[in-house]
C-alpha cells in the first residue's frame, strides 16, 4: 500500500467473463470429472441450481464446501490458471496500467485461492495488495472454507474500512452482489463483458480496458 488511490475489483464475472460458468462452478465440474457417475450427477445438479440462483450465500458455501471436500489443491491451481486464458494481452495491460495511479484490491464472494492463481498466471499477483473472499484450506487432506466476506454488504464494510487510507476509491463489479461496494465508492463502475445495456444504475463498461481507462481518468482528473 503506497498510492493515495485505490481500485477495488470484484473477481467472478468482472476480472474474467463467464463462459458460461464462474470459477467455482468450473472447479466443481472439473473436480466431478475425477469422481464416479453419482457424484458427477450431483455436481451438475448443484451447478445448475446455482446458475438458477437457487441458493443464498450461506446455503451455497455449505454445499460448495461439501462438494469440494476432497478436491486436489493442484486442480484448484489448474482451474484458475486456465481461466486466465480468457484474458487478452490488452486486458492484462489495462489492469497493469492502473497500478501507475492506484493500489489494487479484490473484494469478492468467490474463492481467494482461485483469484490468486488467476492473477499469478497473468503475472499480476504482486499488483494486488489485498484479495478478500473465502479461502479453501486443507487439513489432513480435507478441504474446508474460511469465509472472509460472506455477504454483499461485507464488500461495503470492507471498502469503508479502507477509506482512511485512500483519497479516492473506484469500485468495479458486474452483479447485484457488487451494488453495496459500487455505492460506497467515489466512482462505481459496472463491468459486464459484452453488455449493451445496464441492469443497474451505474456507468456501464463492456470491456476491461474500457473500465480501467475510465477508472484511471477519474483518479487523475
Ligand atoms: Mg461477480
Boltz pocket constraint, residues with backbone or C-beta under 6 A from the ligand:
constraints:
  - pocket:
      binder: B
      contacts: [[A, 10], [A, 11], [A, 12], [A, 13], [A, 14], [A, 173], [A, 174], [A, 175]]
      max_distance: 6.0
